[in-house]
């Protein structure tokens, strides 16, 4: 039996289990155990692919290769560490009256539902199922965003639902166009399988594929947080529970970008041009620069780091759009570094907000004096995400800059300016948050920060030396993605 079945089966069974147990104090631990089992199953799956190469399961409906298997492992790992953080955090929220037992039950159930949807997005070989799974992730996160049932959280959930609903509708039309193009070459019932479309990409109508990609980029780009359809993301981060922000920024955005890259591979093979790449470069660079500027206008600490997520997703989209082995390798590495770093940052942000009893930046002060572990965790995490050497984000950003200088050198100054603006935007707020005068009545809290330490150690390690196994995964994924590019 392939490991794919437990990878998908564990969260599928976890949903009804936590629907029954989700309101008890030990439900958080059950959630941790489920995610731990899922992580072990994903490692088993990765070993299978590493030893045997790409594999298809269930009559070709699921396909695992070097590109998605490392994302499966990353998804289950971040899901596990976030569950470890969320178990005491959400229980504390319940004890302070912010959540009722039934809402805690909903949280744990939707956590598993979100994990299932994300894993289906990554492993399905069917472009229609991919769309359905992405919509399922949207519905799960809408319920998580509105979990506190405050007017602000309900408004954020509606904004998220409406904007992402519009976006996902565009992606549906793009998916229909893919099926139409496949029908013209007589693929029969296999026309929605990505592997079949990729094999026959040169036969697909390039005009239809080009039009399809526009809709797919706008649709899935909404989920990535690309400008101008990014407005849902800061609200969702700031109003939902902090563990949701960690998995939303660390996982959902990656999976949406994964879907766009899979679509780009089909269009590149059909058109033989760099049209899809140019569109991704344009939207990515615009998102990167706009988010860097908006970092300077934030008053909420979660919104601050949500704009940082938009900035980094813009850089990844730009790098995948560049194409070529170096840019693709850099984008894959940056995707990994961002997920690990940003999820660690949101853990510290959650504890900082609990300590200060507010998310307002001007009211969070002196963390390093009140509780050094939280202060240092936030400071080091911010330094890592800002691209300080020797962290892995610095390495991946340097590779993106190098690839840009090789292919489009006139764009390099824009990237450098954006990185500088983002750096200034982050540290103008984080410096007083960490080192400012301690407000009266601020006392230490119980904090679970070992997931932060694990993530940041991994980011530091990969900045100093990328492990051979991970480098091999990136190389194989790069060959798959960049091999379809016309450049």
N, C-alpha and C positions, 0 to 999 in steps of 0.2 A: 504493500500500500504506500502510495506517495504521501509525503508529509503535507501536501497541500490540503488534504482533507481535515486533519486536525487544526491547521492554521485557520481555516474558515469555520470549522465546526465548533471550536471552543467559544468564540464570541457569539455564534448562533445559539448555542445552548446556554451561554451566560446570560442572555437577555431574559428568558423566562425565569431562570434561576434567581436573578437579582430582582426581578419583578415581584417574586415571592418574599425574598429576604432583604430587599433593599432598604427597609426602614429600621433594621436592627443595628446595634452598635458595631457588630462584627461584619456588617456588609462590606465595609471598606476593605477589610482583610480578604474577604472572598473575591472582591474585585482585583486585588493584588495577585492572589493565587491564579486567577483566570488569565490575567495578563502575563504572569510569569510562565505559565504553561504555553501560552501563545508564542512567547519569545523563544522558548526552547524548541517549539515546533518549527519556527521560522529558521532557526539555525540548522535544524535537520534538513529543511527544504533547501537552504543555501548550499549545504554540503552535497546534496543530490545534484544540483545544477553545476556546482564546481567540478564534480567528478564526471558527470555524464553529459554536460552541455545543455542547451535549451530543450525543454520538454513540453509536450502538450498533454492535457488531461481531459477526460470526459468528452471524447469525440471531437477534440479540438476547441471546445468552448473555453478552456483555460490554457494559458500559455505562460511559461516561466522562462526567463532568460537572464543574462547578466544585468540588463538594464533595470528590470523590476525586482529582481530577487534581493538586491541590496537595499532597495527602498522598503521591501517587506520587512527585512530585519530591522531597519531604522525605525519603521513605524511601530513594530511591536516593542522595541527597546524603549522608545520615548513613551509609548503607552504604558509600559511597566513602571518606569521611574516616575511618571506623572501620577499614576495610581498610588504609588507609595507615598508621594507627597499629599495626594488628595484625601487619603483615608483619615488622618487626624484633622486635616484642615476643614473638610466638609462636616465632620462630626462637631468640631468647634463652632462652625457656623450654625449648626442646629441647636447647640446648647445656648448660644447667644440669641436665639429667637429669629435669626434671619431665614431659616428654613424650617418647614414642618416635616414630620416623618414621611409623609406621602411625597413631598418634593425631593427628599433625599432618596427615596425609592426610585423616583423618576430619573434623578441624576445618574444613579448607578446603572439603571437599565439602558438609558440613552448613551452612556459611556461605552457599553458593550456594543450597542447598535451602531455608534459612530465607528468603532474599530472594525466591525464587520463590513460596513460600507466602504471604508477606506481600503481594506484588504481586497475586496472584490474589484474596486476600481483598478488596483495594481495588477491583479492576476487574471482578470477576464481577457479573453481573446476576441470577444464580441463587442463591437463598437456600440451596439444598442444597449447591451447590458451595462457597459461602462457608463453610459448616460443615465440609466436607471439608478445605478449605485451612487453616482454623484448627486442625483436628486435625493436619494435616501440620506446621504450625509447632510444635505441641506436641511432636511426635515428634522434630523436628530439634533443638529446644532441650533436650530431655531428654538427648540424646546429647552436647550441648555442655556441659551442667551437670556430667555425670559424666566429663568428659574426663580429669581428673587421676587418676581411679580410686582416690582415697583413700577411707577409710571414710566421712568426712564428705560428700564429693562424691557418692558413691553413695547415701547416705541422703537427701541433698537432692534428687537426681534422682528417687528413688522417691516422695518426698513430693510433688514437683512433678507427677509422672506420675499419682499417685493422686488428688490434689485436683483437678487440672485435668481428669483423666479423668471424675471425678464431675460436675464443672461442665459439661464438653462434652456429657455424656449428657443433662443438663437442657436444654441448648441444642438438642440433637437432638429432644427431645420437643416443645419449643416450635416447632421448624421443621416437624415433622409436623402440629402443630395449624394452622400457617399453610396448609399444603397442604390440610388438611381444610376450612378455611374457604374457600379458593379453589375447591375442588371443589363446594361448595354453590351457587356462582354460575355454574358451567359454564365455567371458563376453559380447560378441556382440558389439553393438554400444556404450556401456558404458565403454569400455576398457580404455578410456583416462581420465575418471573421477577419481580424486585422492581418493575420499571417497570409490569408488568401489575397486580400487587397494588396499587401506589400509585394507578394510574389508576382502579381499581375499589374503592378503600378504603372509600368510603361504603356500598357494597353488602355488605361483609364482615360476618359476624356479630360484633357488638361483644363479646358474652360470650366467644366463642372467642378473639377477638383479645386480650382482656384477660388471659385465662388463659395464652395463648401468651407474652405479654410477660413475665409473672412468671417463667416458665421460662427465657426468653431472657435476661432481666436477670441472674438467678442464674447461668446458664451462662456467658455471656460476661463477666459481672461478676467471675467467678472469675479469668478471664484479665486483667482490668483490675487486679485486686488489691484489690477492694472488701472491706471488713470485713463479715462475719467469715470470709470464705474467702480471706484474704490471706496465710496462713502460709507458703505455698510461696515467695513472692516474696523475702523476705530471705535465705532459705537458698540459693535459686538464684543470687542475686547474689553472695553471699559465697563460695560454693564453686566456682563456675564460673570460666573464664578471664575476665579483665577485658574484652576486646573483646566477649565475649558479653553481659556486663552492660550495656555501652554500647548495643548494638542491642536488647537485651531491654527496657531501660527507655525507650529513645528511639523504638522502633518497634512492638514487639508490643503494648504497652499501648495505644498510639494506635489500632491496628487493631481491637482488641477493643472499644474505646469507639465507634469508627466503626460497627461492626456493631450495637451497641445503639442508636445514634442512627438508623440506617436502620430498625430495627424500630420505634422510637418513632414515626417518621413514619407508618408504616402504622397503628399503633394510634390515634394522634391523629385520622387521617382516618376511621377506622371508628367510634370511640366518640364523637367530638365533645366529649370531656372532657379534663381535665388529669391523669387517673389515672396515665398513664405518667410524666409529668413529676414528679408528687409522689413516686412510688417512686424515681426517679433522684435527686431532691433529698434524700430521706431517707437512702438508702444513701451518697450522695456526701458529705453533711455528717457522717454518722457516721464514715466512713472518714477524712475530713479531720481531725476532732478526735482520733480514736484514734491515728492515725499521728503527729500533732503531739506527743501525750503520750509515745508510745513512743520518740521521738527522744532523750529524756532517759535512756533505759535501755540504750543500746547500748555495746558494747565493741569492735566490729569496724567498721572504717571503711566497708567496702562495705555492711554492714547498715545503718549510719547513713543512707547516701544512698538505700538501697532504701526505707526508711520515708519518706524525703523524697519519693520517687516516688509512694508510696501517697497521701501527703498531697495532692500536686498532682493526681493522677488523681481523687481525691475532689472537689477543687474544680472540675475540668472537668466531671465527671458532674453535680455540683450545678448548674453554669451551664447545661449543655444541658437539664437538667430544668426550670430556670426558664422557658425558652422566651423568645420575643420577640426582636426584632432585636438589641438591645444585648447581652443575655446570650449569644446565640448567637455574635455577632461576637467577644465577649470569650473564649468557650470555644475558638473556632477559633484565635485568636491565642495563647492560653495553651498550647494543644496544640503549636503551633510553637515557642514560646519554651522550653517545658520540654524538648522533644526536643533542641534545639540545646544548651541549657545543660547538661542532665544527661549527655548523651553526652560533652561536653567535660570535665565533672567526673570521670567514670569513667576517662577517659584519664589525667588527672593522678593520680587515686587509684591506678591501676595502676602508674605510675612511682614514686609514693611508697611503695607496698608493696614494689616491687623494691628501692628504695634502702634502706629500713629492714629488709628481709628479714622482714617480718611485716605482718599486717593489723590487729593489735591497736592500738587507739587510744592506749593509755597508753605504747606503745613507739615510736610514730612522733612524733618531736620535731625541732624546729629545721630544718624544710625550707628556710626562706627563707635560712638561713645556709649550709647544706650545698650546696644547688642552688637559687638564687633563682628560676629559671624555673619549677620545679615548685611552689615555695612560693607565688609570686605567682599562678600559674595556678589553684591550688586556692583561694586566698583570694578572688580576683576571681570565680571561678566560684561559690563559696559565697555571696558577696555578691549575685550576680545571681539565684541560685535562691531566696534569702531575700527577694527583692523590693525590693532597694535601688534607688532612682532613680539614674540615668535608664535603667536596663536595661529591656528589653522585658517581663520578668516583672512589674515594678512596674506598667507600663501595663495589662497584661491583668488583673492582680489589682484594680487600681483600677476598671477597667470592670466587673468582676464585682461589686465592692462597690456601685458606682453602680446597676447593674441590680437588685441585691438591695434597696437602699434604695427604689427605685421600686415594686417589686412586693411584697416581703415585708420591710418595714423592721425588724420585730422579730427577724429572723434576722441582721441586720448585726452586732450585738455578738458573736455566736458566731463569725462569720468573723474579726472583728478579734482576738478572744481567741486563736483557733487560729493566726492568722498570727504573733502575738506569742510564743506558746509555741513554735512551730516555729523562729522566729528565735533564741530563747534556746537551744533544744536543739542547733541547728547550731553556734552560735558558742561554746558552752561547751566543745566538743570541738575545734573547728578552730583556735581561738586558740592553745592550747598546741602543737598539731600544727605550726603554721606558725612560731610565735615561741619555743617552748620551748627549753631547753638541749639542745645537740646531744649525742646519745649517743656514747659512745666507740666508735670503729671505723666510724662512718658516713661513707661517701665518695660523691662524685658518680657518677652512672651515665650511660650514653648514653641520651638521651631525645629522642623525636620529638614536639614540642609544637606544631608549626605548625597541626595540626587544631584544637587548643584555641584558638589565637589567632583563627583564621578564624571559629569558632563564636561566640566571645565578642564579636568585632567586629560580627558580624551581629546578635547580640542587643542590643548597644548601639545600633547603627544603627536597628533597628526600634523601640527605645524612644524614640529622639529623633524619628524620622520614618519612618512606614511607607511603603515604596515604593509607587508608584501601581499597579503591576501586581499586587502582593500584596494591596493593599487592595481592588482590583477583584475578585480571586478570592474574598476573604473576603466581600465584599458579595454576589456572586452565590450563593455557598454559603449565606450567611445567608438570602437570599430563598428558596432551595429548602427549607431546613430549617425556618425560622421560619414560612414560608407555610403549612405543614401544621399548625401549632400552633393550638389553640383559643383561645389568649390573644392 
